[in-house]
Amino acid sequence: MRHEHSPKVNPRALSLIEARSHDPYAVLGVHGQGPTRTIRIYEPHAERAWLECGSDWREMEPEGDGLFRLSSAGPARPYRIRWSHAGRVVERHDPYAFLPSIPAQDIYLFNEGRLLQAYRMLGAHACERDGVQGYRFACWAPNAERVSVVGDFNDWDGRTHQMSVHGASGVWELFVPDLPGQSNYKYEIRHRSGRVFLKTDPYARTYEVRPGNSSRTLPESAYRWNDRSWMDQRPSFDWQHAPINIYELHLGSWRRHPDASFYTYAELAAALVPYLKEMGYTHVELLPVTEHPLDESWGYQSTGFFAPTSRYGSPDEFKAFVDACHQAGIGVILDWVPGHFPRDSWALAHFDGSALYEHEDPRLGLHQDWGTHIFNYARREVTCFLLSSAHLWLNEFHIDGLRVDAVASMLYLDYSRKAGEWLPNRYGGRENLEAVEFLRALNIMVHSEFPGAITLAEESTAWPGVSRPVYLDGLGFTMKWNMGWMNDTLRYFARDPVHRRFHHPELTFGQMYTYSENFVLPLSHDEVVHGKGAMVAKMPGDEWQRFANARLLQCYQIATPGKKLTFMGNELGQTREWSQARELDWPLLQHAPHAGMQALCKALNEAYRQLPALHELDFDPAGFDWIDCHDADQSILAFERRARDGRCVVIALNFTPLVRNGYRIGLPLGGPWREILNTDSSFFGGSDCGNGGSVHAEPIPWMGRAFSAAITLPPLAGIMLAPPS
């Protein structure tokens, strides 16, 4: 419906009335110098309006279309206004009594992509201005004609809280006084074409619980951390030589209440942290907890890059969860997704009516596999957004590391694209040069500003130097997931043992490239979804053989050079494929094979932490030596793991269901060797075949060693031998 405007309304006032103003302060607020000033307000629904002048209220003069004016010797800022409509009276401070306050230097650094704490400038921030409490809103929308804050507090009317833009920066700002915490809000954006739409705040610190998607104002945090000891020690964390054994976790399906409702962050802290400590894991890696609308995305289609999901509680409650982990000696790694974002119309996609965070050209901006948008890493404000997100999680939530999802999809312009469906870089190549620079900037920031924090890349190609420092022309990640090891290993284990002799290199080839990167050996969530089946279900044979194979797999992972990661449920011998819609099958622990699997994982974790030979030289070839990698006919592997001081552990693995009696193995020292672990122990659900706790090394040269012992290798099992003390 068109308004009949007063002929006296000037163009600036007209743009305000038509909700297309980029400078509402040109009309509203206090104007003029000297003893008498003019105060103008805009309330489109108001019939009458008053201004507080000292102890009196003076009625304002209507100018039409919701504009009211009063010339007065006062009041001084801040002042209150009162207006009425249909018998309803509203009283509040005037937002336009408070001038924009963001420093020009911060805006300059943001536009340059160098404001690493942009979350302190943009978004909604509780603050006090001239003794008045409220929230300062700031938003980046360079192609908008007008941006307004709308929400419960103004009946979602975009005319009443129009923001002011800082020149050509694209940054819009407005202080809204008297606004309480936990108020729902969005930005109403008018594009230069005249289109109007609602968007959630990209920098919001908390959101409605889905299916709602409004941003919410967040009061100043009252949380007081209790992890000082952990944080003080973290800069000296020697990740290269320390045991790192990561429990990968989806918060919403580890446990559920009987009514299928989620555990809260507090309930998870009470139940999960003792479990992690008892099982011997050193770190927990959370599938993305950044806010996301769709449970089925597991968090990988994030819409709130600065907010822990409200599914499980508040940001302060998430802090308490991290704090509880730290107090128990457990590091917390966040799965973080800077490679893409969903196309939901209310979120980042075409945020200001243009391709702002993404590319306009689908050959650059549309992810073929996931139907999502790819970030435009060439835009400095976009990389600033992502770097600031990473900074926030490490700084304000004390996260100890970031696992960066889908790095390969970021590095290659032709990722999952056919010929003609992608655009080459400026040199004609397939490398995404801007993404490379972003990843390097990310790792430089993390390692310089948060000493002891780690970054892990999920990168599935042979890109060189993923975990090498930037100054050595690498990408700068701390570690890289060894996807080749995972794929080869699981392919081998899925084979019937009778055929394994023909595929022996699937186990041995990995040592050819093990030290080319700092590797993590993952048995991740991706391997137990989408019809791939649970780990136990992948194994061949009857039930006993499947569990024996699964125990052998866990032993092989712990014994192989590289840090460790396993997805929740693997340690239970879960037989159903994982689903985010239900909790793990905890009742399975009532049955011996599953209880045995859990007991084995606990014992392996203990051995990994306690024996320096199993973790100190994960990234150094001096920490590993084959004893025999050639016995393909019997599908047996034997090797040494060594610590920095030369202490060793010998591992022998039998990948067939046949008992190998009298199997001679070379050993570096003579005398009694302790059998410190046997995956075929009845305690773990095995057949109790083994060496009675020890073997004796004789002075018989074998396999390049001066000593050897005739041992019993249990079926589908691994043993660990420790030398004489």
C-alpha positions as MATLAB code, in Angstrom:
seq = 'MRHEHSPKVNPRALSLIEARSHDPYAVLGVHGQGPTRTIRIYEPHAERAWLECGSDWREMEPEGDGLFRLSSAGPARPYRIRWSHAGRVVERHDPYAFLPSIPAQDIYLFNEGRLLQAYRMLGAHACERDGVQGYRFACWAPNAERVSVVGDFNDWDGRTHQMSVHGASGVWELFVPDLPGQSNYKYEIRHRSGRVFLKTDPYARTYEVRPGNSSRTLPESAYRWNDRSWMDQRPSFDWQHAPINIYELHLGSWRRHPDASFYTYAELAAALVPYLKEMGYTHVELLPVTEHPLDESWGYQSTGFFAPTSRYGSPDEFKAFVDACHQAGIGVILDWVPGHFPRDSWALAHFDGSALYEHEDPRLGLHQDWGTHIFNYARREVTCFLLSSAHLWLNEFHIDGLRVDAVASMLYLDYSRKAGEWLPNRYGGRENLEAVEFLRALNIMVHSEFPGAITLAEESTAWPGVSRPVYLDGLGFTMKWNMGWMNDTLRYFARDPVHRRFHHPELTFGQMYTYSENFVLPLSHDEVVHGKGAMVAKMPGDEWQRFANARLLQCYQIATPGKKLTFMGNELGQTREWSQARELDWPLLQHAPHAGMQALCKALNEAYRQLPALHELDFDPAGFDWIDCHDADQSILAFERRARDGRCVVIALNFTPLVRNGYRIGLPLGGPWREILNTDSSFFGGSDCGNGGSVHAEPIPWMGRAFSAAITLPPLAGIMLAPPS';
ca = [
       0.000    0.000    0.000;
       1.420    3.403   -0.975;
       1.626    6.191    1.590;
       0.597    9.716    0.666;
       3.621   11.600    1.957;
       3.535   15.191    3.138;
       4.932   17.537    0.475;
       7.271   18.912    3.171;
       9.028   15.572    3.629;
      12.602   15.866    2.349;
      14.266   13.089    0.308;
      16.204   11.734    3.297;
      13.057   11.504    5.389;
      11.259    9.940    2.441;
      13.863    7.187    2.160;
      13.435    6.533    5.903;
       9.651    6.330    5.626;
       9.920    4.002    2.633;
      12.403    1.821    4.598;
      15.295    2.275    2.216;
      17.555    4.587    4.210;
      21.259    3.925    4.598;
      21.708    6.946    6.900;
      18.799    7.258    9.346;
      20.888    9.574   11.557;
      20.593   12.219    8.828;
      16.946   12.562    9.893;
      16.599   11.025   13.344;
      18.180   11.810   16.687;
      19.556   15.138   17.855;
      20.276   17.884   15.319;
      21.480   21.445   15.588;
      23.916   23.430   17.712;
      23.445   25.925   20.495;
      20.958   25.982   23.343;
      18.030   24.744   21.265;
      18.206   21.484   19.367;
      15.768   19.479   17.313;
      15.031   15.865   18.187;
      13.220   13.763   15.623;
      11.890   10.217   16.023;
      10.190    7.800   13.659;
       7.467    5.427   14.846;
       5.310    4.389   11.892;
       2.431    3.155   14.095;
       2.407    6.084   16.532;
      -0.589    8.403   16.815;
       1.050   10.659   19.427;
       4.583   10.888   20.798;
       6.295   12.504   23.785;
       9.888   13.277   24.689;
      11.245   13.079   28.224;
      12.694   16.450   29.245;
      13.994   16.263   32.776;
      11.070   15.354   35.007;
       8.508   16.309   32.358;
       7.216   14.724   29.190;
       6.676   17.116   26.293;
       4.462   16.172   23.390;
       6.205   16.065   20.037;
       4.913   17.686   16.860;
       3.743   15.211   14.175;
       5.286   15.655   10.743;
       3.326   12.886    9.073;
       3.974    9.248    8.236;
       5.203    8.471   11.765;
       7.753   11.274   12.022;
       7.669   13.436   15.151;
       9.761   16.459   16.067;
      10.464   18.576   19.102;
      12.756   21.596   19.408;
      13.999   21.947   22.955;
      16.760   23.271   25.133;
      17.177   19.678   26.238;
      17.373   16.886   26.738;
      20.918   15.657   26.872;
      21.659   12.184   25.576;
      20.370    9.647   26.338;
      16.658   10.525   26.312;
      13.500    8.503   26.450;
      10.505    8.611   24.146;
       6.899    7.575   24.626;
       4.381    6.873   21.903;
       0.837    5.576   21.721;
      -1.180    3.584   19.238;
      -4.703    2.185   19.579;
      -4.620    2.588   23.349;
      -1.204    0.970   23.691;
       1.613    3.069   25.183;
       5.277    2.223   24.611;
       8.125    3.873   26.485;
      11.831    3.374   25.746;
      15.132    5.042   24.962;
      15.564    6.297   21.431;
      18.116    4.182   19.487;
      19.123    7.235   17.452;
      20.250    9.089   20.565;
      23.313    6.796   20.419;
      25.758    7.453   17.604;
      27.621    4.635   15.782;
      30.624    3.509   17.794;
      32.643    0.960   15.785;
      36.222    2.269   15.407;
      37.256    3.101   11.856;
      40.457    1.084   12.338;
      38.468   -2.095   13.036;
      36.405   -1.592    9.906;
      39.550   -0.986    7.863;
      41.168   -4.181    9.169;
      37.973   -6.125    8.485;
      37.820   -4.946    4.873;
      41.485   -5.888    4.559;
      40.783   -9.382    5.931;
      43.073   -8.829    8.912;
      40.585   -8.444   11.782;
      41.004  -11.892   13.327;
      38.468  -11.128   16.042;
      35.765   -9.761   13.767;
      33.237  -11.491   16.030;
      33.889   -8.696   18.554;
      32.829   -6.083   15.997;
      30.060   -7.791   14.038;
      26.987   -9.519   15.437;
      24.910   -8.562   18.481;
      26.863   -7.474   21.561;
      25.533   -6.657   25.004;
      26.988   -3.322   26.056;
      26.301   -0.144   27.969;
      26.097    3.240   26.254;
      25.804    6.382   28.375;
      24.552    4.318   31.304;
      21.938    2.494   29.215;
      22.070   -1.259   28.683;
      21.325   -2.678   25.257;
      22.782   -4.468   22.262;
      24.938   -3.114   19.485;
      24.157   -4.794   16.182;
      26.592   -4.793   13.281;
      26.284   -6.537    9.953;
      28.277   -6.717    6.721;
      26.054   -6.264    3.664;
      27.826   -4.088    1.062;
      25.192   -4.507   -1.652;
      22.223   -3.619    0.527;
      20.282   -0.407    0.107;
      18.952   -0.708    3.660;
      19.445   -3.051    6.621;
      17.192   -3.154    9.680;
      17.249   -5.124   12.907;
      13.906   -6.831   13.379;
      12.618   -9.131   16.068;
      10.204   -9.724   18.882;
      10.977   -6.261   20.230;
       9.599   -4.363   17.199;
       7.019   -6.799   15.823;
       9.467   -7.709   13.032;
       8.874   -4.316   11.403;
      11.856   -3.277    9.273;
      10.902    0.409    9.348;
      11.619    1.035   13.025;
      15.274    0.056   13.559;
      17.011    0.989   10.320;
      20.793    0.715   10.585;
      23.465    3.147    9.465;
      26.235    2.121    7.065;
      29.879    3.074    7.598;
      30.715    4.654    4.250;
      31.706    2.204    1.528;
      32.767   -0.507    3.996;
      29.466   -2.378    3.808;
      29.326   -2.497    7.627;
      25.979   -1.476    9.130;
      25.486   -0.584   12.790;
      22.769    0.306   15.316;
      22.584    0.293   19.107;
      19.188   -0.902   20.393;
      18.748    0.192   24.011;
      16.783   -1.658   26.696;
      16.803   -4.910   24.710;
      16.810   -8.012   26.931;
      18.923  -11.099   26.398;
      17.462  -14.086   24.568;
      15.516  -11.808   22.201;
      14.922  -13.317   18.777;
      16.169  -11.183   15.923;
      17.122  -11.179   12.248;
      18.275   -8.641    9.707;
      15.755   -7.367    7.190;
      17.740   -6.492    4.098;
      16.590   -4.452    1.131;
      18.710   -5.058   -1.935;
      19.375   -2.255   -4.375;
      16.929   -3.917   -6.744;
      14.147   -3.361   -4.202;
      13.890   -7.004   -3.066;
      13.409   -7.389    0.700;
      14.247  -10.506    2.698;
      15.099  -11.734    6.213;
      18.476  -13.161    7.205;
      19.884  -14.627   10.385;
      22.997  -12.960   11.755;
      26.152  -14.652   10.374;
      28.010  -13.633   13.534;
      25.250  -14.548   16.007;
      26.467  -16.180   19.203;
      23.332  -18.238   19.775;
      20.187  -19.234   17.872;
      16.714  -20.596   18.454;
      16.415  -24.343   18.839;
      15.590  -25.816   15.458;
      13.226  -25.808   13.590;
      13.294  -22.101   14.480;
      16.194  -20.265   12.880;
      16.222  -16.789   14.410;
      19.380  -15.413   15.924;
      19.179  -14.584   19.623;
      20.795  -11.892   21.713;
      23.226  -13.326   24.230;
      23.957  -11.647   27.569;
      27.560  -11.217   28.662;
      28.956  -14.572   29.704;
      28.941  -15.224   33.431;
      31.015  -18.383   33.096;
      34.223  -18.676   35.131;
      36.717  -21.196   33.810;
      38.388  -23.757   36.057;
      40.921  -25.148   33.576;
      43.820  -22.826   34.387;
      46.232  -25.707   34.896;
      45.351  -27.218   31.507;
      45.589  -23.921   29.650;
      48.890  -23.021   31.316;
      50.416  -26.330   30.229;
      48.981  -26.406   26.715;
      51.646  -24.173   25.077;
      54.262  -26.763   25.982;
      52.230  -29.676   24.596;
      54.707  -31.852   22.675;
      52.209  -33.247   20.190;
      54.890  -34.897   18.044;
      55.971  -37.222   20.832;
      52.878  -37.372   23.036;
      50.187  -40.049   22.830;
      47.173  -38.709   20.925;
      44.228  -41.096   20.909;
      41.040  -39.378   19.746;
      37.472  -40.495   20.423;
      35.324  -39.121   17.590;
      31.887  -38.248   18.897;
      28.466  -37.124   17.716;
      26.968  -35.416   20.742;
      23.362  -36.134   19.834;
      23.661  -39.897   19.466;
      26.255  -41.044   21.979;
      23.467  -41.384   24.517;
      19.797  -40.453   24.514;
      17.166  -40.281   27.211;
      14.468  -43.019   27.227;
      12.135  -40.612   25.428;
      14.842  -40.188   22.720;
      15.558  -36.590   23.777;
      19.125  -35.323   23.677;
      21.549  -35.237   26.572;
      22.404  -31.651   27.444;
      25.960  -30.345   27.524;
      25.841  -30.691   31.325;
      24.590  -34.282   31.163;
      27.232  -35.150   28.590;
      29.922  -33.690   30.838;
      28.680  -35.833   33.727;
      28.476  -39.076   31.704;
      30.961  -38.775   28.857;
      34.002  -37.297   30.596;
      34.355  -40.137   33.147;
      33.889  -42.639   30.323;
      36.656  -41.078   28.243;
      38.976  -41.045   31.230;
      38.174  -44.651   32.149;
      38.704  -45.828   28.568;
      42.012  -44.012   28.272;
      41.348  -41.629   25.388;
      43.452  -38.473   25.344;
      41.156  -36.310   23.210;
      37.552  -36.105   22.136;
      36.714  -34.823   18.651;
      33.207  -33.438   18.290;
      31.391  -33.707   14.994;
      30.455  -30.103   14.211;
      28.644  -28.332   17.028;
      28.420  -25.107   15.057;
      24.725  -24.328   14.732;
      22.960  -26.180   11.930;
      19.294  -26.594   11.014;
      19.212  -30.239    9.925;
      19.957  -33.104   12.326;
      20.675  -35.409    9.396;
      23.613  -33.253    8.295;
      25.455  -34.209   11.552;
      26.531  -30.566   11.727;
      28.408  -30.508    8.421;
      25.972  -27.978    6.919;
      26.582  -25.167    9.360;
      24.659  -21.905    9.376;
      26.006  -20.490   12.651;
      29.798  -20.427   12.564;
      30.117  -18.592   15.887;
      27.519  -20.433   17.962;
      27.469  -23.854   19.636;
      24.222  -25.525   18.704;
      21.352  -24.764   21.051;
      20.124  -28.387   20.760;
      22.097  -29.297   23.855;
      22.126  -26.040   25.815;
      23.615  -22.575   26.018;
      27.096  -21.352   25.074;
      28.059  -21.154   28.748;
      26.943  -24.757   29.227;
      29.135  -25.764   26.299;
      32.027  -23.956   27.983;
      31.356  -25.990   31.116;
      31.512  -29.180   29.030;
      34.924  -28.214   27.617;
      36.039  -27.206   31.094;
      35.058  -30.614   32.500;
      37.056  -32.339   29.764;
      40.125  -30.248   30.560;
      39.887  -30.862   34.291;
      39.866  -34.592   33.512;
      42.926  -34.262   31.254;
      40.955  -34.649   28.007;
      41.661  -32.363   25.046;
      38.751  -31.141   22.911;
      38.948  -30.971   19.110;
      36.190  -29.387   17.046;
      35.268  -30.643   13.608;
      35.092  -27.370   11.666;
      33.697  -26.845    8.174;
      35.129  -23.872    6.232;
      34.701  -25.535    2.844;
      31.023  -24.972    2.168;
      27.692  -23.818    3.592;
      24.028  -24.682    2.876;
      21.783  -22.867    0.447;
      19.031  -22.062    2.967;
      17.477  -18.755    1.929;
      17.450  -17.378    5.495;
      21.185  -17.919    6.120;
      24.444  -17.011    4.342;
      23.363  -17.764    0.782;
      23.065  -14.536   -1.258;
      23.172  -12.750    2.059;
      22.665   -9.179    0.860;
      20.933  -10.138   -2.369;
      24.210  -10.845   -4.117;
      26.718  -13.690   -4.051;
      28.521  -12.306   -1.011;
      30.043  -15.250    0.842;
      29.912  -17.507   -2.218;
      30.687  -17.241   -5.927;
      28.014  -16.184   -8.402;
      29.330  -18.583  -11.062;
      28.230  -22.158  -10.182;
      31.437  -23.465  -11.785;
      33.210  -21.953   -8.794;
      30.535  -21.620   -6.162;
      28.318  -24.708   -6.154;
      29.507  -27.937   -4.579;
      28.553  -30.822   -6.847;
      28.413  -33.534   -4.170;
      26.548  -31.784   -1.380;
      24.454  -29.165   -3.173;
      26.045  -26.443   -1.057;
      27.822  -23.169   -1.698;
      31.610  -22.906   -1.695;
      33.107  -19.939    0.131;
      34.715  -17.226   -1.978;
      38.217  -17.300   -0.499;
      39.298  -14.463   -2.780;
      37.118  -12.052   -0.832;
      38.997  -10.704    2.157;
      35.935  -10.180    4.335;
      34.966  -13.829    3.755;
      38.336  -15.178    4.873;
      38.126  -12.764    7.793;
      34.760  -14.353    8.693;
      36.258  -17.850    8.639;
      39.472  -16.963   10.449;
      37.453  -15.168   13.106;
      35.243  -18.228   13.538;
      38.308  -20.392   14.155;
      39.701  -17.772   16.526;
      36.503  -17.641   18.556;
      36.363  -21.392   19.198;
      39.979  -21.481   20.322;
      39.841  -18.251   22.287;
      36.440  -18.099   23.930;
      35.623  -21.803   24.162;
      39.174  -23.038   24.917;
      39.012  -25.594   22.111;
      42.347  -27.402   21.748;
      42.276  -28.069   18.041;
      40.364  -27.910   14.778;
      39.818  -30.822   12.433;
      39.216  -29.137    9.084;
      36.660  -31.017    7.027;
      36.919  -31.806    3.312;
      40.218  -30.024    2.654;
      40.577  -31.722   -0.738;
      37.330  -30.119   -1.900;
      38.836  -26.736   -1.049;
      42.184  -27.292   -2.741;
      41.006  -28.334   -6.201;
      38.860  -26.242   -8.529;
      37.842  -29.385  -10.428;
      36.883  -31.377   -7.322;
      33.969  -33.675   -8.312;
      33.586  -31.770  -11.583;
      33.723  -32.948  -15.163;
      35.544  -31.182  -17.973;
      33.855  -27.882  -18.733;
      32.253  -27.668  -15.289;
      35.088  -25.752  -13.626;
      37.238  -22.686  -14.183;
      41.051  -22.821  -14.000;
      43.117  -20.489  -11.838;
      45.021  -17.532  -13.274;
      47.851  -19.838  -14.325;
      45.558  -22.311  -16.024;
      45.839  -24.902  -13.243;
      43.310  -26.770  -11.129;
      44.582  -25.560   -7.752;
      42.394  -23.149   -5.789;
      45.116  -20.647   -4.999;
      42.944  -18.494   -2.767;
      41.895  -21.523   -0.694;
      45.553  -22.470   -0.307;
      46.350  -19.005    1.024;
      43.380  -19.150    3.376;
      44.454  -22.509    4.817;
      47.978  -21.236    5.325;
      46.671  -18.104    7.041;
      44.471  -20.285    9.249;
      47.354  -22.451   10.386;
      49.680  -19.503   10.926;
      47.034  -17.875   13.116;
      46.313  -20.996   15.166;
      49.928  -21.890   15.803;
      51.057  -18.341   16.554;
      48.142  -17.159   18.688;
      47.289  -20.454   20.402;
      50.529  -22.344   21.089;
      49.891  -26.011   21.724;
      46.603  -26.056   19.791;
      46.555  -28.413   16.821;
      44.972  -28.482   13.372;
      44.108  -31.675   11.525;
      43.309  -31.908    7.824;
      40.889  -34.374    6.327;
      42.680  -34.443    2.985;
      42.307  -37.444    0.705;
      44.770  -36.700   -2.120;
      48.537  -36.608   -2.492;
      48.792  -32.824   -2.115;
      52.370  -32.331   -0.867;
      53.217  -30.821    2.490;
      49.769  -30.710    4.070;
      51.335  -31.098    7.517;
      54.516  -29.196    6.793;
      55.071  -25.628    8.051;
      54.111  -22.718    5.852;
      57.712  -21.485    5.929;
      58.657  -24.763    4.233;
      55.976  -24.145    1.586;
      53.494  -26.488    3.267;
      49.872  -25.850    4.193;
      50.836  -25.663    7.854;
      48.520  -28.250    9.415;
      49.745  -30.053   12.510;
      48.586  -33.430   11.208;
      46.717  -35.025    8.339;
      44.241  -37.897    8.323;
      45.798  -40.925    6.603;
      42.906  -41.774    4.301;
      45.078  -44.134    2.264;
      45.848  -46.214    5.343;
      42.182  -46.329    6.308;
      40.971  -47.351    2.850;
      43.664  -49.982    2.300;
      43.259  -51.415    5.787;
      39.488  -51.724    5.674;
      39.612  -53.185    2.163;
      42.065  -55.811    3.398;
      40.070  -56.675    6.513;
      36.881  -57.120    4.491;
      38.544  -59.928    2.503;
      38.107  -63.572    3.373;
      41.345  -64.678    5.108;
      41.877  -67.331    2.449;
      42.407  -64.545   -0.091;
      44.448  -62.179    2.082;
      47.752  -63.696    1.027;
      47.221  -62.170   -2.416;
      46.663  -58.681   -1.000;
      49.470  -58.429    1.522;
      50.766  -55.101    0.074;
      47.556  -53.409    1.193;
      49.039  -53.619    4.690;
      52.694  -53.028    3.911;
      52.595  -50.331    1.219;
      51.671  -47.622    3.732;
      55.169  -47.673    5.202;
      56.416  -46.273    1.889;
      54.785  -42.902    2.628;
      54.125  -42.985    6.397;
      56.706  -40.279    7.139;
      55.807  -37.962    4.271;
      53.232  -36.316    6.568;
      52.347  -36.231   10.250;
      49.553  -38.760   10.036;
      46.511  -39.597   12.122;
      45.147  -43.114   11.533;
      41.364  -42.712   11.408;
      38.594  -45.264   11.796;
      36.020  -42.541   11.439;
      32.276  -42.007   11.253;
      32.430  -41.966    7.442;
      33.202  -45.700    7.487;
      30.071  -46.744    9.412;
      27.322  -44.890    7.492;
      25.583  -44.858    4.108;
      25.359  -48.619    3.811;
      28.991  -49.302    4.710;
      27.951  -51.144    7.865;
      29.448  -51.184   11.345;
      33.105  -52.135   11.793;
      32.263  -55.615   13.071;
      29.773  -56.107   10.246;
      32.490  -55.415    7.648;
      34.487  -58.415    8.810;
      34.234  -61.846    7.137;
      33.397  -65.149    8.781;
      31.100  -66.260   11.563;
      30.436  -64.178   14.662;
      33.588  -65.318   16.464;
      35.772  -64.516   13.449;
      34.125  -61.128   12.912;
      34.870  -60.082   16.477;
      38.379  -61.547   16.331;
      39.021  -59.534   13.143;
      37.637  -56.393   14.766;
      39.915  -56.873   17.781;
      42.861  -57.434   15.447;
      41.998  -54.231   13.584;
      42.056  -52.217   16.809;
      45.434  -53.724   17.729;
      46.840  -53.045   14.251;
      45.772  -49.395   14.471;
      47.319  -48.865   17.921;
      50.575  -50.562   16.903;
      51.029  -48.730   13.562;
      52.947  -45.414   13.478;
      50.631  -42.410   13.599;
      48.260  -40.817   16.082;
      44.895  -42.539   16.534;
      41.222  -41.755   15.972;
      38.222  -44.035   16.360;
      34.530  -43.282   16.079;
      32.232  -43.896   19.016;
      30.681  -47.351   18.987;
      33.711  -49.061   17.479;
      34.884  -49.793   21.000;
      31.564  -51.521   21.762;
      31.663  -53.814   18.766;
      28.560  -52.051   17.461;
      26.869  -54.300   14.909;
      24.300  -51.849   13.549;
      25.376  -49.064   11.245;
      25.535  -45.744   13.060;
      22.513  -43.446   12.853;
      22.330  -39.936   14.237;
      18.674  -40.610   15.129;
      19.393  -43.016   18.000;
      21.931  -43.644   20.731;
      24.657  -46.249   20.566;
      23.609  -49.813   21.340;
      24.808  -49.779   24.944;
      22.782  -52.903   25.918;
      25.196  -54.917   23.738;
      27.706  -54.713   26.586;
      25.642  -57.338   28.391;
      27.011  -59.835   25.862;
      30.532  -61.248   26.118;
      31.857  -60.388   22.628;
      30.950  -56.721   23.060;
      32.166  -56.472   26.633;
      35.389  -58.120   25.480;
      35.811  -55.606   22.658;
      35.399  -52.716   25.082;
      37.882  -54.301   27.492;
      40.399  -54.747   24.675;
      40.102  -51.133   23.546;
      40.672  -49.995   27.116;
      43.757  -52.241   27.389;
      45.120  -51.049   24.033;
      44.593  -47.424   24.977;
      46.414  -48.025   28.245;
      49.344  -49.693   26.463;
      49.496  -46.869   23.904;
      49.659  -44.206   26.617;
      52.021  -46.032   28.935;
      54.537  -47.399   26.424;
      56.672  -44.625   24.858;
      57.659  -47.003   22.048;
      54.068  -46.883   20.780;
      53.807  -43.111   20.499;
      57.048  -41.140   20.905;
      58.343  -41.602   17.347;
      55.097  -41.772   15.392;
      56.483  -39.329   12.809;
      60.077  -40.546   12.750;
      61.281  -43.610   10.804;
      63.618  -44.352   13.722;
      60.527  -45.427   15.636;
      59.651  -48.345   13.349;
      61.437  -51.313   11.846;
      60.066  -54.305   10.002;
      60.971  -57.688   11.429;
      59.121  -59.475    8.650;
      56.821  -57.885    6.109;
      57.157  -60.618    3.480;
      55.231  -63.541    4.953;
      52.258  -63.122    2.649;
      51.674  -66.892    2.421;
      50.789  -67.028    6.100;
      49.401  -63.450    6.247;
      51.648  -62.484    9.163;
      53.323  -59.172    9.964;
      55.976  -58.564   12.602;
      57.666  -55.277   13.463;
      59.352  -53.250   16.173;
      58.221  -49.933   17.623;
      60.881  -47.887   19.415;
      60.995  -44.991   21.851;
      63.511  -42.140   21.824;
      65.611  -43.887   24.452;
      65.750  -47.079   22.377;
      63.226  -49.089   24.358;
      61.105  -51.226   22.061;
      57.936  -53.236   21.752;
      57.564  -56.070   19.243;
      54.214  -56.662   17.556;
      53.223  -59.813   15.693;
      49.894  -60.011   13.828;
      48.178  -63.091   12.388;
      45.527  -62.244    9.808;
      44.266  -65.828    9.353;
      42.070  -68.010   11.599;
      44.846  -70.615   11.828;
      46.959  -70.975   14.965;
      50.658  -70.610   14.098;
      52.502  -72.823   16.583;
      56.269  -72.620   16.777;
      56.404  -69.536   14.568;
      59.940  -68.206   14.835;
      60.368  -64.477   15.085;
      63.568  -62.436   15.226;
      64.107  -60.344   18.369;
      66.728  -57.686   19.162;
      67.520  -58.971   22.663;
      67.935  -62.357   24.311;
      66.198  -63.639   27.410;
      62.586  -63.630   28.558;
      60.120  -61.358   26.747;
      56.779  -60.561   28.345;
      53.580  -61.029   26.372;
      52.040  -57.766   27.505;
      48.933  -57.979   25.332;
      47.146  -60.709   23.397;
      43.920  -59.850   21.585;
      42.893  -63.530   21.736;
      42.740  -63.477   25.527;
      39.478  -64.825   26.921;
      39.247  -61.560   28.858;
      38.668  -59.881   25.481;
      36.371  -62.580   24.111;
      39.094  -64.699   22.467;
      40.064  -68.375   22.654;
      42.936  -67.896   25.097;
      45.530  -69.184   22.683;
      48.939  -67.657   23.308;
      52.286  -67.894   25.041;
      51.364  -68.079   28.702;
      52.569  -64.563   29.351;
      56.146  -64.866   28.094;
      58.512  -66.186   25.428;
      62.257  -66.842   25.581;
      64.614  -65.349   23.005;
      67.463  -67.684   22.109;
      70.810  -66.758   20.473;
      69.561  -68.026   17.112;
      69.915  -65.351   14.409;
      66.662  -64.822   12.522;
      65.159  -62.134   10.298;
      68.248  -59.950   10.673;
      68.219  -60.161   14.477;
      70.787  -61.831   16.686;
      68.100  -63.567   18.722;
      64.802  -65.261   18.036;
      61.969  -67.082   19.750;
      59.493  -69.741   18.680;
      56.101  -68.306   19.556;
      52.460  -69.219   19.261;
      50.500  -66.784   17.124;
      46.795  -66.960   18.013;
      44.170  -66.997   15.243;
      43.070  -63.602   13.873;
      44.984  -61.934   16.650;
      47.877  -59.722   17.571;
      50.364  -59.945   20.399;
      52.716  -57.390   21.902;
      56.029  -58.424   23.418;
      58.155  -56.321   25.762;
      61.875  -57.059   26.245;
      63.560  -57.981   29.500;
      63.549  -55.014   31.842;
];
